Amino acid sequence: MSANYDEGAIKTLDWQEHIRRRPGMYIGKLGDGTSADDGIYVLLKEVMDNSVDEFMMGHGKKILVNVDQDLVTIRDYGRGIPLGKLVDVVSKMNTGAKYDNKVFKKSVGLNGVGIKAVNALSSDFTIKAVREGVAKEVYFSQGVKTGEKDYQNLDEENGTEVRFVPDVEVFKKYRYMNDYIVNMMKNYTFLNAGLTIEYNGEKFYSRNGLRDLLEENMDHDPIYPIIHLRGEDIEVAITHGNQYGEDYYSFVNGQHTTQGGTHLQAFREVLVKTIRDFYKKDFDPSDIRASIVAAVSIKVEEPVFESQTKTKLGSRDIGPDGPSVRAHVGNFLQTELDNFLHKNHEVAEVLLRRIVESERERKAISGVKKLARQRAKKANLHNKKLRDCRIHFNEKSDRKEESSIFITEGDSASGSITKSRDVNTQAVFSLKGKPLNTFGLTKKVVYENEEFNLLQAALNIEESMEDLRYNKVIIATDADVDGMHIRLLLITFFLQFFPELIKKGHVYILQTPLFRVRNKQKTYYCYSEEEKIKAINKLRGKPEITRFKGLGEISPDEFKHFIGKDIRLDPVQMKKHESVAEMLSYYMGKNTPERQEFIIENLYVEKDEVM
């Protein structure tokens, strides 16, 4: 019997119910805070964008941001939202000032939804607007208004303050990671020279825009002074370093497009053409772009993004009456970069030397590369190291963000993960023992070392990061000295030859439990001594305590709890001016000094042997 299909069957959801049922439509993935584009950061960004738009319009030069565990407070000193419209702005769909192109011609959040999504997805949400000594404060919970308060004769500067707590019903377990917020705040100041942001008491300010961004993010001094070019609705900064790979920071209307898009594609192609034309030589594109560090920021009317989190620009045109994105970036770069190189002969000479050096190195390893490719081709037919998954990051799929690969040591650990993984989204690559220490070696070793060559082939990153097959590259080693050592050697390999993999936030460490505490009724998996003590206290009596020495000891049935929805990952992050050596010491984790000395000594012994 079919269900009745009448007027009663047609439901119209309240705006906040719709957002809460379909949060992905508004803020992309929910996440737990371990990725920079997780939902909790999107909430923060949606509120920040409104305050930054006020600055761009010439109102208010500072923004105060405070994150105290789960409570986020953002106060700007703009005009303050008109008090009569305060409730509508945060609770009525399609209400906002951004429909008037004259006021907000080039804003990121043009759909009038941003701050309403923050309201709907917060367990507590408060907004207060101050205008000429008069203020209104409105309180919400899960998008439903719970109260309001009016103030008169206030001795407070004009502006808007928003306070919110992300709702645990929606976001489950989450944590704000300080480094991600600091990066976000710094990027806001680089893109808005003259704006001061104070985050948890620390002040960020930029006078030189994208030039400051490159100086801040480069590990070594650039080989020539940063080329900084500004035009109407476009700003570019370019230099070369001595690292492997290409490093780009791209932005659209202040939005960090971590996955690039039409503007970055145009920039990369036109850069090659301009340099070829300037030197009148048909250089290989990879030689021109080897070791490049560049930032490009453009402004577009009504931008179209390829994903809800706005990390990749899809727009073909600058605006309804404007040129294409390609033409806009191309015309600017060809004219300005060519002019710069003609006027700055010393820079042009250094750049030419860098290109020729890259060409020489590429040709020197081309023979090794050819042999390695043949080896990899044979191995790929029966590559026992890789147990692949079905969904990949570089293919079209709604679940491509979930695509991940575990790099494990030894057969027992890879066996446990292989049996308990999700075959759709989780691949496994198993190492045989300790990989080679690549610290200070050239890229030739990537092709000469069979294991690294197969890993490079599995990740599909030889030519470009854009072909990366897995969004998360997860290092899954034991928490003992050997496991730590392998972890460090892998991080060294990625830092040395594929630093973008780490800089773009794709590399993680899998946290696995150290103890199992259980009685007949309940089992707790504990990741630290503190968690173990808590579990013992909860179970009382004399529970059974098991210490896991290695991943191979954990049965596949148990392992599925640690790599499923409750997976605990620590992102491997680059901090400002950190050398590889500093990164290595950081990723030793909470070891005793004796263990650290042991690992350091072994690292140097291996390095000496290699050389």
C-alpha positions as CSV (number, residue, x, y, z in Angstrom):
1,M,0.0,0.0,0.0
2,S,1.5,3.4,-1.0
3,A,1.7,6.3,1.5
4,N,-0.9,9.1,1.1
5,Y,0.5,11.8,-1.2
6,D,-1.6,14.9,-0.4
7,E,-1.0,18.4,0.9
8,G,0.1,17.0,4.3
9,A,3.0,15.2,2.6
10,I,4.6,18.4,1.3
11,K,6.8,19.9,4.0
12,T,8.5,23.3,4.0
13,L,11.5,23.3,6.3
14,D,12.2,26.4,8.4
15,W,15.4,28.1,7.2
16,Q,17.4,26.9,10.2
17,E,16.1,23.3,10.0
18,H,17.2,23.2,6.3
19,I,20.7,24.4,7.2
20,R,21.0,21.9,10.1
21,R,19.8,19.0,8.0
22,R,22.0,19.8,5.1
23,P,25.0,21.6,6.6
24,G,27.2,20.4,3.7
25,M,25.3,22.6,1.3
26,Y,26.3,25.7,3.2
27,I,29.7,25.0,4.8
28,G,31.1,22.0,2.9
29,K,32.3,19.2,5.1
30,L,31.8,19.2,8.9
31,G,35.2,17.7,9.9
32,D,36.7,17.7,13.4
33,G,39.0,20.6,13.1
34,T,42.1,18.7,11.9
35,S,41.8,20.1,8.4
36,A,42.0,23.8,7.6
37,D,38.8,23.7,5.5
38,D,36.7,21.9,8.2
39,G,33.3,23.5,9.0
40,I,34.3,25.1,12.3
41,Y,36.8,27.3,10.4
42,V,34.2,28.1,7.8
43,L,31.9,29.4,10.5
44,L,34.7,31.7,11.8
45,K,35.5,32.8,8.3
46,E,31.9,33.7,7.4
47,V,31.7,36.1,10.3
48,M,35.2,37.5,9.6
49,D,34.3,38.1,5.9
50,N,31.6,40.5,7.0
51,S,34.0,42.5,9.2
52,V,36.7,42.5,6.5
53,D,34.1,43.8,4.0
54,E,33.5,46.7,6.3
55,F,37.2,47.5,6.3
56,M,37.4,47.3,2.5
57,M,34.6,49.8,2.3
58,G,36.7,52.2,4.5
59,H,35.1,51.6,7.9
60,G,37.1,50.3,10.9
61,K,40.8,49.5,10.8
62,K,40.9,46.8,13.4
63,I,39.1,43.5,14.2
64,L,39.4,41.7,17.5
65,V,39.1,37.9,17.5
66,N,39.1,35.6,20.5
67,V,38.8,31.8,20.5
68,D,38.5,30.3,24.0
69,Q,38.1,26.5,23.5
70,D,34.7,26.5,21.8
71,L,33.5,30.1,22.2
72,V,34.4,32.4,19.3
73,T,34.1,36.2,19.6
74,I,34.6,38.6,16.7
75,R,34.3,42.4,17.2
76,D,34.8,44.9,14.3
77,Y,34.8,48.7,14.4
78,G,32.8,49.2,11.2
79,R,29.5,51.0,10.9
80,G,27.5,48.5,12.9
81,I,24.6,46.6,11.3
82,P,21.5,48.9,11.2
83,L,19.6,48.0,14.4
84,G,16.2,47.6,12.8
85,K,17.6,44.9,10.5
86,L,19.8,43.1,13.0
87,V,17.4,40.1,13.5
88,D,16.7,39.8,9.7
89,V,20.4,39.8,8.8
90,V,21.1,36.7,10.9
91,S,17.8,34.9,10.5
92,K,16.1,35.7,7.2
93,M,17.4,34.1,4.1
94,N,18.4,36.3,1.2
95,T,18.8,39.4,3.4
96,G,22.0,41.4,3.4
97,A,23.8,44.3,1.9
98,K,25.7,42.3,-0.7
99,Y,23.0,42.3,-3.3
100,D,23.8,45.9,-4.1
101,N,26.8,45.6,-6.3
102,K,27.9,49.2,-5.7
103,V,28.4,48.5,-2.0
104,F,29.9,45.0,-2.1
105,K,31.0,44.6,-5.7
106,K,33.6,42.0,-5.0
107,S,32.7,40.0,-1.9
108,V,33.1,36.3,-1.3
109,G,29.8,35.7,0.4
110,L,27.3,36.9,-2.2
111,N,24.5,34.5,-1.3
112,G,23.3,36.2,1.9
113,V,23.5,32.9,3.7
114,G,26.9,32.9,5.5
115,I,26.1,34.4,8.9
116,K,22.7,32.7,9.0
117,A,24.5,29.3,8.6
118,V,26.7,30.3,11.6
119,N,23.6,31.1,13.6
120,A,21.8,27.9,12.6
121,L,24.8,25.7,13.4
122,S,25.6,27.2,16.8
123,S,24.2,26.1,20.1
124,D,24.7,29.7,21.3
125,F,24.8,32.7,19.0
126,T,24.8,36.4,20.0
127,I,25.0,39.4,17.8
128,K,25.4,43.0,19.0
129,A,25.4,46.1,16.8
130,V,26.5,49.5,18.2
131,R,25.6,52.7,16.3
132,E,26.2,56.2,17.7
133,G,25.9,55.2,21.4
134,V,22.7,53.1,20.8
135,A,23.0,49.3,20.6
136,K,20.9,46.1,20.2
137,E,21.9,42.6,21.2
138,V,20.0,39.5,20.0
139,Y,20.4,35.9,21.4
140,F,19.8,32.7,19.4
141,S,20.2,29.0,19.9
142,Q,20.3,26.6,16.9
143,G,19.0,29.5,14.8
144,V,15.9,30.1,17.1
145,K,15.7,33.6,18.7
146,T,15.8,33.3,22.5
147,G,15.9,37.0,23.5
148,E,17.1,40.5,22.9
149,K,18.3,43.6,24.8
150,D,18.5,47.3,23.9
151,Y,21.1,49.7,25.2
152,Q,21.1,53.6,25.3
153,N,23.9,56.1,25.9
154,L,26.7,53.5,25.5
155,D,30.3,54.7,25.6
156,E,31.3,52.2,22.9
157,E,32.7,52.6,19.4
158,N,30.5,51.8,16.5
159,G,30.7,48.2,15.1
160,T,29.4,44.7,15.3
161,E,30.2,41.9,17.7
162,V,29.4,38.2,17.1
163,R,29.8,35.4,19.7
164,F,29.1,31.8,18.8
165,V,29.6,28.2,20.0
166,P,29.6,25.6,17.3
167,D,26.8,23.0,18.0
168,V,28.1,19.6,19.2
169,E,24.9,18.0,17.8
170,V,26.2,19.0,14.3
171,F,30.0,18.9,14.7
172,K,30.3,16.1,17.3
173,K,33.9,16.0,18.6
174,Y,35.9,19.0,17.3
175,R,38.7,21.2,18.4
176,Y,40.0,24.5,17.0
177,M,43.7,24.3,16.1
178,N,45.6,27.5,16.8
179,D,47.9,27.3,13.8
180,Y,45.0,27.2,11.3
181,I,43.4,30.3,12.8
182,V,46.8,32.1,12.9
183,N,47.3,31.4,9.2
184,M,43.7,32.6,8.4
185,M,44.2,35.8,10.3
186,K,47.6,36.4,8.7
187,N,46.1,35.9,5.2
188,Y,43.4,38.4,6.0
189,T,46.1,41.0,6.8
190,F,48.2,40.2,3.7
191,L,45.2,40.7,1.5
192,N,44.1,43.8,3.3
193,A,47.2,45.9,3.8
194,G,46.5,48.4,6.7
195,L,44.1,46.2,8.6
196,T,45.1,45.2,12.1
197,I,43.7,41.9,13.5
198,E,44.2,41.1,17.1
199,Y,43.7,37.3,17.7
200,N,43.9,36.1,21.4
201,G,46.1,39.1,22.2
202,E,48.5,38.7,19.3
203,K,48.5,41.5,16.7
204,F,48.8,40.9,12.9
205,Y,49.4,43.6,10.4
206,S,50.8,43.9,6.9
207,R,52.1,46.9,5.0
208,N,53.2,45.2,1.8
209,G,50.5,42.7,1.1
210,L,51.5,39.6,-0.9
211,R,55.2,40.5,-0.6
212,D,54.9,40.1,3.1
213,L,53.0,36.8,2.6
214,L,55.9,35.3,0.6
215,E,58.5,36.5,3.1
216,E,56.5,35.1,6.0
217,N,56.1,31.7,4.3
218,M,59.5,31.0,2.8
219,D,61.9,28.7,4.7
220,H,65.0,30.2,3.0
221,D,65.9,33.5,1.5
222,P,64.7,34.0,-2.0
223,I,67.4,33.8,-4.7
224,Y,66.3,37.2,-6.0
225,P,64.2,40.0,-4.4
226,I,60.5,39.3,-4.5
227,I,58.8,40.7,-7.7
228,H,55.7,42.5,-6.4
229,L,53.2,43.7,-9.0
230,R,49.8,45.4,-8.3
231,G,47.1,46.3,-10.8
232,E,43.3,46.9,-10.7
233,D,41.7,43.9,-9.0
234,I,44.9,41.9,-9.2
235,E,48.1,41.6,-7.2
236,V,51.0,39.2,-7.8
237,A,54.2,38.3,-5.9
238,I,56.9,36.0,-7.4
239,T,60.3,34.7,-6.6
240,H,62.3,31.4,-6.7
241,G,63.9,29.5,-3.9
242,N,66.1,26.4,-3.8
243,Q,63.5,23.9,-2.7
244,Y,61.9,21.2,-4.9
245,G,58.4,21.7,-6.2
246,E,56.2,24.7,-6.9
247,D,54.6,26.7,-4.1
248,Y,51.5,28.9,-4.8
249,Y,49.2,30.9,-2.6
250,S,46.1,31.9,-4.6
251,F,43.1,34.1,-3.5
252,V,39.8,35.3,-5.0
253,N,38.1,38.2,-3.2
254,G,40.1,37.4,-0.1
255,Q,39.1,33.7,-0.1
256,H,42.1,31.4,0.0
257,T,41.6,29.1,-2.9
258,T,43.8,26.2,-1.7
259,Q,42.9,24.1,-4.7
260,G,43.6,26.9,-7.2
261,G,41.2,27.2,-10.2
262,T,41.0,29.2,-13.4
263,H,43.1,32.1,-12.0
264,L,46.0,30.0,-10.9
265,Q,45.9,27.9,-14.1
266,A,46.1,31.1,-16.1
267,F,48.9,32.5,-13.9
268,R,51.1,29.3,-14.4
269,E,50.6,29.2,-18.1
270,V,51.1,32.9,-18.8
271,L,54.2,33.0,-16.6
272,V,55.8,30.4,-18.8
273,K,54.9,32.2,-22.0
274,T,56.1,35.6,-20.7
275,I,59.5,34.2,-19.6
276,R,60.0,32.3,-22.8
277,D,59.2,35.5,-24.8
278,F,61.5,37.6,-22.6
279,Y,64.6,35.3,-23.0
280,K,63.6,34.2,-26.6
281,K,64.1,30.6,-25.6
282,D,61.7,27.7,-25.6
283,F,62.4,26.5,-22.0
284,D,60.5,23.5,-20.6
285,P,57.6,24.8,-18.4
286,S,58.8,22.6,-15.5
287,D,62.3,24.3,-15.6
288,I,60.7,27.8,-15.5
289,R,58.4,26.9,-12.6
290,A,60.9,24.6,-10.6
291,S,61.3,26.1,-7.1
292,I,58.9,29.0,-7.7
293,V,57.1,30.6,-4.8
294,A,54.3,32.9,-5.9
295,A,51.1,34.4,-4.7
296,V,48.2,35.7,-6.8
297,S,45.1,37.5,-5.7
298,I,42.3,38.6,-7.9
299,K,38.9,40.2,-7.5
300,V,35.9,38.9,-9.4
301,E,32.3,39.9,-9.6
302,E,29.9,37.1,-8.4
303,P,32.6,34.4,-8.3
304,V,31.6,30.8,-9.1
305,F,33.5,28.2,-7.0
306,E,33.7,24.5,-7.8
307,S,33.0,23.4,-4.2
308,Q,30.8,24.7,-1.4
309,T,33.9,25.5,0.7
310,K,35.1,27.9,-2.1
311,T,38.6,26.4,-2.3
312,K,38.7,26.2,-6.2
313,L,37.6,29.0,-8.5
314,G,35.5,27.9,-11.5
315,S,34.6,31.4,-12.9
316,R,35.6,31.9,-16.5
317,D,35.0,35.6,-16.5
318,I,35.9,38.5,-14.2
319,G,32.3,39.8,-14.2
320,P,29.2,40.2,-16.5
321,D,30.9,42.9,-18.7
322,G,34.5,42.1,-17.9
323,P,37.2,40.0,-19.7
324,S,37.8,36.3,-19.1
325,V,39.8,35.4,-16.0
326,R,42.6,34.1,-18.3
327,A,42.7,37.4,-20.3
328,H,42.7,39.5,-17.1
329,V,45.5,37.6,-15.5
330,G,47.4,37.1,-18.8
331,N,47.3,40.8,-20.0
332,F,48.4,42.0,-16.6
333,L,51.2,39.5,-16.1
334,Q,52.6,39.7,-19.6
335,T,52.9,43.5,-19.5
336,E,54.0,44.0,-15.9
337,L,56.4,41.0,-15.6
338,D,58.0,41.8,-19.0
339,N,58.5,45.5,-18.0
340,F,60.0,44.4,-14.6
341,L,62.5,42.1,-16.2
342,H,63.6,44.7,-18.7
343,K,64.2,47.2,-16.0
344,N,65.9,44.8,-13.5
345,H,68.7,43.1,-15.3
346,E,70.3,41.6,-12.2
347,V,67.0,39.8,-11.3
348,A,66.6,38.6,-15.0
349,E,70.2,37.1,-14.8
350,V,69.6,35.3,-11.6
351,L,66.3,33.9,-12.9
352,L,67.9,32.7,-16.1
353,R,70.7,30.9,-14.1
354,R,68.0,29.2,-12.0
355,I,66.1,28.0,-15.1
356,V,69.3,26.7,-16.7
357,E,70.2,24.9,-13.4
358,S,66.8,23.2,-13.3
359,E,67.2,22.1,-16.9
360,R,70.6,20.6,-16.2
361,E,69.4,18.7,-13.2
362,R,66.3,17.4,-15.1
363,K,68.4,16.2,-18.0
364,A,70.9,14.6,-15.6
365,I,68.2,12.4,-14.0
366,S,66.2,11.7,-17.2
367,G,68.1,8.4,-17.7
368,V,67.5,7.2,-14.1
369,K,63.8,8.4,-14.5
370,K,63.3,6.3,-17.6
371,L,64.6,3.2,-15.9
372,A,62.5,3.9,-12.8
373,R,59.4,4.4,-14.8
374,Q,59.9,1.0,-16.5
375,R,60.5,-0.6,-13.1
376,A,57.4,1.1,-11.7
377,K,55.3,0.0,-14.7
378,K,56.3,-3.6,-14.1
379,A,55.8,-3.3,-10.3
380,N,52.4,-1.6,-10.8
381,L,51.0,-4.7,-12.6
382,H,51.6,-6.7,-9.4
383,N,52.4,-3.9,-6.9
384,K,52.1,-5.8,-3.6
385,K,52.8,-2.6,-1.7
386,L,49.7,-0.8,-2.7
387,R,46.1,-2.0,-1.9
388,D,44.2,0.7,-3.6
389,C,40.7,2.1,-2.9
390,R,38.0,3.0,-5.4
391,I,37.5,6.7,-4.9
392,H,40.4,9.1,-5.6
393,F,41.0,12.8,-4.9
394,N,41.8,13.7,-8.5
395,E,38.6,12.2,-9.9
396,K,35.0,13.5,-9.8
397,S,33.2,12.1,-6.8
398,D,31.1,13.5,-3.9
399,R,33.4,11.6,-1.5
400,K,36.7,12.5,-3.0
401,E,37.6,14.6,0.1
402,E,37.5,11.3,2.1
403,S,40.1,9.6,-0.1
404,S,43.1,8.6,2.0
405,I,46.1,6.3,2.0
406,F,47.7,4.7,5.1
407,I,51.5,4.3,4.9
408,T,52.3,1.4,7.2
409,E,55.4,-0.5,8.3
410,G,55.6,-4.3,8.1
411,D,53.0,-6.9,7.1
412,S,51.2,-7.3,10.4
413,A,50.1,-3.7,10.6
414,S,49.2,-3.4,7.0
415,G,47.3,-6.6,7.3
416,S,45.1,-5.3,10.2
417,I,44.4,-2.0,8.4
418,T,43.7,-3.7,5.0
419,K,41.1,-6.0,6.6
420,S,39.3,-3.3,8.5
421,R,39.5,-0.3,6.1
422,D,36.8,1.1,3.9
423,V,37.7,-0.2,0.5
424,N,35.9,2.7,-1.2
425,T,38.0,5.5,0.4
426,Q,41.0,4.0,2.2
427,A,44.1,2.7,0.5
428,V,47.1,1.0,2.1
429,F,50.8,1.3,1.1
430,S,53.2,-1.0,3.1
431,L,56.9,-0.3,3.7
432,K,59.4,-3.1,4.2
433,G,61.3,-1.8,7.2
434,K,63.0,1.6,7.5
435,P,63.0,3.8,4.4
436,L,66.2,5.6,3.3
437,N,67.1,8.9,5.0
438,T,66.9,11.4,2.2
439,F,68.0,14.4,4.2
440,G,70.3,16.6,2.0
441,L,70.0,14.2,-1.1
442,T,69.0,15.2,-4.6
443,K,65.8,14.1,-6.4
444,K,67.8,11.4,-8.2
445,V,67.3,9.2,-5.1
446,V,63.5,9.3,-5.6
447,Y,64.0,7.3,-8.8
448,E,66.9,5.1,-7.7
449,N,65.1,3.9,-4.5
450,E,62.4,1.4,-5.6
451,E,60.3,2.0,-2.5
452,F,60.2,5.8,-2.9
453,N,59.6,5.5,-6.6
454,L,56.6,3.2,-6.0
455,L,55.3,5.6,-3.3
456,Q,55.6,8.5,-5.6
457,A,53.8,6.5,-8.3
458,A,51.0,5.5,-5.9
459,L,50.4,9.2,-4.8
460,N,50.7,10.3,-8.5
461,I,52.7,13.5,-7.6
462,E,55.7,13.2,-9.9
463,E,54.4,15.8,-12.4
464,S,52.2,18.0,-10.3
465,M,50.3,18.2,-7.0
466,E,47.1,18.7,-9.0
467,D,47.2,14.9,-9.8
468,L,47.4,13.8,-6.2
469,R,45.2,10.7,-5.8
470,Y,44.5,10.9,-2.0
471,N,43.4,13.9,0.0
472,K,44.9,12.5,3.2
473,V,48.3,10.8,3.3
474,I,48.3,9.1,6.7
475,I,51.5,7.8,8.3
476,A,50.5,4.8,10.4
477,T,53.5,3.6,12.4
478,D,54.0,2.1,15.9
479,A,54.4,4.6,18.8
480,D,57.9,3.1,19.7
481,V,61.4,4.3,18.8
482,D,61.5,2.4,15.5
483,G,58.0,3.7,14.6
484,M,59.0,7.3,15.4
485,H,62.1,6.9,13.3
486,I,60.1,5.7,10.3
487,R,57.7,8.5,10.8
488,L,60.5,11.0,10.7
489,L,62.1,9.5,7.7
490,L,58.9,9.7,5.7
491,I,58.3,13.3,6.8
492,T,61.9,14.1,5.7
493,F,61.2,12.5,2.3
494,F,58.1,14.6,1.8
495,L,59.7,17.8,3.1
496,Q,62.7,17.3,0.9
497,F,61.0,16.6,-2.4
498,F,57.3,17.3,-2.1
499,P,57.0,20.1,0.4
500,E,53.7,21.2,-1.0
501,L,52.2,17.9,0.2
502,I,52.8,19.1,3.8
503,K,52.2,22.8,3.2
504,K,48.8,22.2,1.6
505,G,47.9,20.1,4.7
506,H,47.7,16.6,3.1
507,V,50.0,14.7,5.5
508,Y,48.8,13.3,8.9
509,I,49.9,11.1,11.7
510,L,47.5,8.3,12.7
511,Q,47.0,8.3,16.5
512,T,46.4,4.8,17.7
513,P,45.4,3.7,21.3
514,L,48.2,2.8,23.7
515,F,45.9,0.9,26.1
516,R,42.6,-1.1,26.1
517,V,40.8,-0.9,29.5
518,R,37.7,-3.2,29.8
519,N,35.5,-5.2,32.0
520,K,32.7,-7.6,30.9
521,Q,30.3,-4.7,30.2
522,K,32.4,-2.0,28.6
523,T,35.6,-1.3,26.7
524,Y,37.6,1.9,26.5
525,Y,40.5,2.6,24.1
526,C,43.0,5.1,25.6
527,Y,45.5,7.2,23.8
528,S,47.4,8.5,26.8
529,E,48.1,7.7,30.5
530,E,45.5,10.3,31.5
531,E,42.8,8.6,29.4
532,K,43.8,5.2,30.9
533,I,43.4,6.6,34.5
534,K,40.0,8.1,33.6
535,A,38.8,4.8,32.1
536,I,40.0,2.8,35.2
537,N,38.1,5.2,37.5
538,K,35.0,4.9,35.3
539,L,35.0,1.0,35.4
540,R,36.0,0.7,39.0
541,G,36.9,-2.7,40.4
542,K,39.8,-4.4,38.6
543,P,39.4,-3.9,34.9
544,E,41.6,-5.8,32.4
545,I,44.3,-3.5,31.0
546,T,46.2,-4.3,27.8
547,R,49.1,-2.3,26.5
548,F,49.4,-2.2,22.7
549,K,53.0,-2.3,21.7
550,G,52.5,-2.2,18.0
551,L,49.7,-1.8,15.4
552,G,50.1,-5.5,14.5
553,E,48.8,-6.5,17.9
554,I,45.5,-4.8,17.4
555,S,43.0,-7.2,15.7
556,P,41.2,-6.1,12.5
557,D,37.9,-6.1,14.3
558,E,39.2,-3.6,16.8
559,F,41.2,-1.6,14.2
560,K,38.0,-0.5,12.4
561,H,37.1,1.6,15.4
562,F,40.4,3.6,15.0
563,I,40.2,4.3,11.3
564,G,36.4,4.8,11.0
565,K,34.4,7.9,12.0
566,D,36.3,8.3,15.3
567,I,39.7,8.3,13.6
568,R,42.2,10.5,15.4
569,L,44.6,12.3,13.1
570,D,47.3,14.9,13.9
571,P,48.1,17.1,10.9
572,V,51.8,17.6,10.0
573,Q,52.2,21.3,9.8
574,M,54.9,23.6,8.6
575,K,55.6,26.5,10.9
576,K,57.2,29.8,9.9
577,H,61.0,29.5,9.2
578,E,61.2,25.9,10.3
579,S,64.0,24.0,8.8
580,V,63.8,20.3,8.2
581,A,65.9,19.7,11.3
582,E,63.5,21.6,13.4
583,M,60.6,19.8,11.9
584,L,62.3,16.5,12.7
585,S,62.8,17.3,16.3
586,Y,59.2,18.5,16.6
587,Y,57.7,15.3,15.2
588,M,59.5,13.1,17.7
589,G,56.5,13.6,19.9
590,K,56.6,13.2,23.6
591,N,59.7,11.1,23.9
592,T,62.2,11.1,26.7
593,P,65.4,13.0,26.0
594,E,67.3,9.6,25.8
595,R,64.9,8.4,23.1
596,Q,65.3,11.6,21.2
597,E,69.1,11.3,21.4
598,F,68.9,7.8,20.2
599,I,66.8,8.8,17.1
600,I,69.0,11.8,16.3
601,E,72.2,9.7,16.5
602,N,70.6,7.1,14.2
603,L,69.5,9.7,11.8
604,Y,73.0,11.1,11.5
605,V,74.6,7.7,11.3
606,E,72.3,6.8,8.4
607,K,72.9,10.2,6.7
608,D,76.7,9.7,6.9
609,E,76.4,6.2,5.5
610,V,74.3,7.4,2.5
611,M,76.8,10.2,1.7
